[in-house]
Amino acid sequence: MVIYLVAGTVVWLLILSFIVFKLRNHYYNLISRTRKERLDEILDSLLDQDRKNFNEIELIKKEFKKEVESSKLHLQKVGLIRFNPFDRAGGEQSFVVAFLDEQDSGIILNFIYTRDGLRVYTKKVKQGKGEEYDLSDEEKKAIDKSN
């Protein structure tokens, strides 16, 4: 009976020794990679790096938000409509081009071809409506086509 007790104790000590040896090797591996001598120094450096990463991520989020807001004002929609303004034979040589941002604000260029030459007119557009002048049907179609 005593032999079984001694054998069990030896096996238990071997298992514990193996676990301690494995933990010791892991600890030395960790220390050798980080060039630190103590575990608390390693953890402090990891926490410092985590704080720096968090601050950088917050800064990137703010910059990204600013970029998204400013991109709403960039030219995003273009609509082109060809038409015949005089209902005569000849074809659709006149056209309207709408250049708009996300809120349907921008300008409309109206190119009217006549026998005398080409006439170009511009109108400001704010939220899909003419700012100073009413929009013609072709200009409204150009805005609708840009969406």
Legacy VTK file of the C-alpha trace (Angstrom):
# vtk DataFile Version 3.0
C-alpha trace
ASCII
DATASET POLYDATA
POINTS 147 float
0.000 0.000 0.000
2.860 2.335 0.845
4.390 1.604 -2.565
1.238 2.849 -4.302
1.234 5.984 -2.226
4.905 6.705 -3.026
4.376 5.929 -6.740
1.328 8.254 -6.859
3.286 11.014 -5.164
6.179 10.620 -7.640
3.785 10.765 -10.608
2.094 13.833 -9.114
5.490 15.536 -8.623
6.476 14.728 -12.223
3.241 16.283 -13.544
3.721 19.403 -11.413
7.395 19.646 -12.447
6.400 19.436 -16.120
3.805 22.202 -15.701
6.238 24.455 -13.826
8.986 23.833 -16.429
6.582 24.697 -19.260
5.449 27.916 -17.513
9.071 28.872 -16.823
9.994 28.451 -20.515
6.998 30.516 -21.562
7.935 33.256 -19.115
11.546 33.385 -20.379
10.352 33.448 -23.971
8.130 36.411 -23.167
10.922 38.265 -21.409
13.467 37.625 -24.170
11.137 38.982 -26.909
10.288 42.189 -25.072
13.740 42.920 -23.641
12.168 43.573 -20.236
13.200 41.932 -17.010
9.916 41.770 -15.153
6.389 40.845 -16.090
4.910 44.089 -14.715
7.160 46.108 -17.062
5.874 44.067 -19.984
2.273 44.633 -18.969
2.890 48.376 -18.481
4.382 48.675 -21.951
1.412 46.786 -23.424
-1.027 49.093 -21.643
0.872 52.172 -22.866
0.772 50.872 -26.428
-2.938 50.153 -26.070
-3.574 53.749 -24.917
-1.598 55.130 -27.865
-3.525 52.924 -30.281
-6.836 54.021 -28.776
-5.909 57.707 -29.101
-4.812 57.230 -32.712
-8.038 55.402 -33.560
-10.093 58.222 -32.036
-8.127 60.785 -34.058
-8.659 58.776 -37.241
-12.397 58.536 -36.502
-12.628 62.330 -36.107
-10.716 62.948 -39.342
-12.860 60.419 -41.194
-16.027 62.078 -39.920
-14.754 65.473 -41.156
-13.955 63.989 -44.575
-17.401 62.432 -44.883
-19.059 65.741 -43.974
-16.964 67.732 -46.442
-17.521 65.194 -49.223
-21.229 65.996 -49.176
-20.369 69.333 -50.784
-18.376 67.794 -53.647
-19.753 67.316 -57.133
-21.586 63.996 -56.992
-24.343 64.069 -59.601
-24.341 64.934 -63.291
-27.403 64.920 -65.516
-27.487 65.516 -69.278
-30.609 66.110 -71.407
-30.607 66.807 -75.162
-33.563 68.705 -76.636
-34.816 70.779 -79.565
-35.840 74.233 -78.267
-37.595 75.489 -81.411
-39.757 72.519 -82.492
-38.405 72.805 -86.026
-36.771 70.182 -88.126
-33.138 69.684 -87.346
-32.683 67.447 -84.343
-31.721 67.761 -80.723
-28.532 69.799 -80.879
-29.203 71.787 -77.694
-28.584 70.281 -74.284
-28.690 70.934 -70.539
-26.075 69.710 -68.049
-26.704 69.711 -64.291
-23.725 69.544 -61.880
-25.006 68.892 -58.350
-23.815 67.876 -54.893
-25.546 65.526 -52.460
-28.245 68.090 -51.561
-29.054 68.782 -55.248
-27.304 72.150 -55.106
-24.944 73.360 -57.807
-25.243 74.824 -61.297
-27.028 74.089 -64.553
-25.463 74.884 -67.903
-27.951 75.356 -70.733
-26.458 75.186 -74.264
-28.922 76.374 -76.915
-27.911 75.889 -80.541
-29.355 78.386 -83.047
-28.579 79.263 -86.651
-26.675 82.302 -85.390
-24.474 80.271 -83.022
-24.376 78.651 -79.649
-25.792 80.401 -76.579
-24.799 79.327 -73.088
-26.832 80.122 -69.968
-26.160 79.199 -66.367
-28.455 78.970 -63.376
-27.730 78.358 -59.717
-29.614 75.462 -58.156
-30.300 75.079 -54.455
-31.899 71.856 -53.216
-33.258 71.010 -56.663
-34.864 74.399 -57.324
-33.702 77.465 -59.231
-32.140 79.961 -56.843
-32.696 83.188 -58.840
-34.641 81.989 -61.873
-37.276 79.310 -62.404
-36.082 76.124 -64.058
-37.305 75.017 -67.468
-38.737 71.538 -68.025
-35.477 70.359 -69.596
-33.480 71.665 -66.653
-35.793 69.850 -64.215
-35.368 66.672 -66.264
-31.583 67.064 -66.084
-31.803 67.328 -62.285
-34.059 64.261 -62.144
-31.696 62.335 -64.408
-28.710 63.167 -62.195
-30.310 61.321 -59.258
LINES 1 148
147 0 1 2 3 4 5 6 7 8 9 10 11 12 13 14 15 16 17 18 19 20 21 22 23 24 25 26 27 28 29 30 31 32 33 34 35 36 37 38 39 40 41 42 43 44 45 46 47 48 49 50 51 52 53 54 55 56 57 58 59 60 61 62 63 64 65 66 67 68 69 70 71 72 73 74 75 76 77 78 79 80 81 82 83 84 85 86 87 88 89 90 91 92 93 94 95 96 97 98 99 100 101 102 103 104 105 106 107 108 109 110 111 112 113 114 115 116 117 118 119 120 121 122 123 124 125 126 127 128 129 130 131 132 133 134 135 136 137 138 139 140 141 142 143 144 145 146
